[in-house]
Amino acid sequence: MHGPVPMPIRNIILRFLAWAAVGTGLCLVPGPARAGLIADAVVCYFGGLDSDHRIAACNGLLRQPLVSGEWRADTLQMRAEILAASGRYEDALDDLDTALEIAPDDTSLLVHRGIAHYDAGYPYWAKLDLDGAIDAGTANARAFLFRGYLHFEDAEFEDALKRFEDAVEHDGKDPHVWAARGLARDHLGDFEGALSDIDRAIEIDDTVAAFFNHRGIVYSDLREYELAEKAFDRVIEMEPAYRMARISLGITLRKLGRVREAVAAFNIAIFLEPSDSDAHEEKCFTLAYALLLNEAMEACDRAIEIKPDYEELYDTRAFVLWMRGEKDRSTDDLMAAWDLNPNRPGPEYRTEQFITVAIQALLNKLGHRTDNIRGLFTAETGAAIRHYQLEQGLRVDGLPSADLLAHLERTIEG
């Protein structure tokens, strides 16, 4: 849910340069060696070259006896950040462990190790480190930001919002903290507040494609689908290989009734990553509820092959089979979904719901938009039914029924 977080200005740079300037024994190093040591310090700490050169410079510093104590811990921490940025998380964690052994009272190192644990896929250890830094009062905006990410991923949205608010308070110039707070607000139903935060992130830095993707998600939640489409188009213009934007665009186009364009968006996402379960899943749903049954069967089969433990896919394929008149196979899929989640409604109840699903799908096909095509009866579905009944001169009750389904099918057929 986040992109690269800009590195804050480090006091350790100033400390290192002060150390180099004052000497503290550096004057004892012969001239050429002293020059090499200072050059390594500049490259290791300031960068400017590729990661291999920076790591080599840090290694040069760590070989020097003068680089000991807090300076050794600082240099290990710097090398760890370079390693982590190169995806070498285990090596980065080794360096941070060593740094904490050297400087156990430097709780700011917990922030760096917590973020490294997060990036390495160790959420439990990331939480321990980041909470340790927060409890010690040494947490910076990044610590609160990443702790918020962990709450967010655990669906603890109120806790996530609190941490993101702490991050905004610590560094309101970082666009990522605004974007993160916006997503938390979106999940808590504060769509206007979410949009305001994400717009603020874009105002600070309009080069981050993820921010526009977040904007599109919020617009979609606000049912401003045309604006959502524009936001996702902007993401794709910035980063054509941004798969999640392709998927989000497809979902938005589906909600706009533009099924073929939606399927095209999912197909591009699948081309970019053939095993992307989300793209196959959404393609299955889209084709099924557009009643493109043969294409839907193929898409759902592939989605289930990739994601065999997802009950909704069996449920959707069961609906496709039911619409094709293959009732026994439909029941088999409903039983498979029920086996995955015994708390869901039984196959008999779901089969009855398929009448509502089919009515919703057919109403959408005729231009009577419903807000749900999963079989849940909503006020908008009732309004669409009433509009159709009035248009066709039927008795108006706004309720789904087998007779209404049969009438819709005859209307579609001609």
ABEGO torsion letter per residue (X at the ends): XBBBBBBBBBAAAAAAAAAAAAGGGAAABBAAAAAAAAAAAAAAAAEGBBAAAAAAAAAAAAABAABBEAAAAAAAAAAAAAAAAAGBAAAAAAAAAAAAAABAABAAAAAAAAAAAAAAGBAAAAAAAAAAAAAAGABBAAAAAAAAAAAAAAGBAAAAAAAAAAAAAABAABAAAAAAAAAAAAAAGBAAAAAAAAAAAAAABAABAAAAAAAAAAAAAAGBAAAAAAAAAAAAAABAABAAAAAAAAAAAAAAGBAAAAAAAAAAAAAABAABAAAAAAAAAAAAAAGBAAAAAAAAAAAAAABAABAAAAAAAAAAAAAAGBAAAAAAAAAAAAAABAABBBAAAAAAAAAAAAAAAAAAAAGBBBABAAGBBBAAAAAAAAAAAAAAGBBBAGBBBAAAAAAAAAAAAX
